[in-house]
Amino acid sequence: MAIKTISLELDAYERLKRAKRGKESFSAVVRRACFDAPESTGAAILEEIEALYLARKGAPKKTLDYWADVEVAESAEPRISESKWGDAQ
């Protein structure tokens, strides 16, 4: 098994140490840790861009409005091509 050495700030090390259960290794603690992954849906991306815009760190309102319109159009009529193989249901 390969081993990597990492550096942690003291507060991160203490937090990791407190998360240990009994004689559990730090590797085991990290393996069972749950890290929040950001949503990668179009709606989630749009929300993030809107938050950036409101904080004056993102796209102009014209761009946000364009993508909001695209989202509405896509939900009204999804782009699903008809299969030449018939109904796949």
GICORPE-V856875 format. One record per pair of residues at least 4 apart in sequence whose ideal C-beta (glycine too) atoms are under 8 Angstrom apart, sorted by the first residue. I is the first residue (numbers start at 1). GAP is how many residues later the second one is. D is the distance in whole Angstrom. If there is no record, write none. Layout:
# GICORPE-V856875
i = (I | I)
gap = (GAP | GAP)
d = (D | D)
This chain:
# GICORPE-V856875
i = (8 | 8 | 8 | 9 | 10 | 11 | 12 | 13 | 14 | 15 | 16 | 16 | 16 | 16 | 19 | 19 | 20 | 20 | 20 | 20 | 21 | 24 | 24 | 25 | 26 | 27 | 28 | 29 | 38 | 38 | 39 | 39 | 40 | 40 | 41 | 42 | 42 | 42 | 43 | 43 | 44 | 45 | 46 | 46 | 46 | 46 | 46 | 47 | 48 | 49 | 49 | 49 | 49 | 49 | 49 | 50 | 50 | 50 | 51 | 51 | 52 | 52 | 52 | 53 | 53 | 53 | 53 | 53 | 53 | 59 | 59 | 60 | 61 | 62 | 63 | 64 | 65 | 66 | 67 | 68 | 69 | 70 | 71 | 72 | 73 | 74 | 74 | 83 | 83)
gap = (4 | 5 | 8 | 4 | 4 | 4 | 4 | 4 | 4 | 4 | 4 | 10 | 13 | 14 | 10 | 14 | 4 | 5 | 6 | 9 | 8 | 4 | 5 | 4 | 4 | 4 | 4 | 4 | 6 | 10 | 4 | 5 | 4 | 5 | 4 | 4 | 29 | 32 | 4 | 28 | 4 | 4 | 4 | 18 | 21 | 22 | 25 | 4 | 4 | 4 | 9 | 10 | 14 | 15 | 18 | 4 | 8 | 14 | 4 | 7 | 5 | 6 | 7 | 4 | 5 | 6 | 7 | 8 | 11 | 4 | 5 | 4 | 4 | 4 | 4 | 4 | 4 | 4 | 4 | 4 | 4 | 4 | 4 | 4 | 4 | 4 | 5 | 4 | 5)
d = (4 | 4 | 7 | 7 | 6 | 6 | 6 | 6 | 6 | 7 | 7 | 6 | 6 | 8 | 5 | 7 | 5 | 8 | 7 | 5 | 8 | 5 | 6 | 7 | 6 | 6 | 7 | 7 | 7 | 8 | 8 | 4 | 7 | 7 | 7 | 6 | 6 | 8 | 6 | 7 | 7 | 6 | 6 | 7 | 6 | 7 | 7 | 6 | 7 | 6 | 5 | 5 | 8 | 6 | 7 | 6 | 8 | 6 | 6 | 8 | 5 | 3 | 7 | 8 | 4 | 6 | 7 | 7 | 6 | 4 | 6 | 7 | 6 | 7 | 7 | 6 | 6 | 7 | 6 | 7 | 6 | 6 | 6 | 6 | 7 | 6 | 7 | 7 | 6)
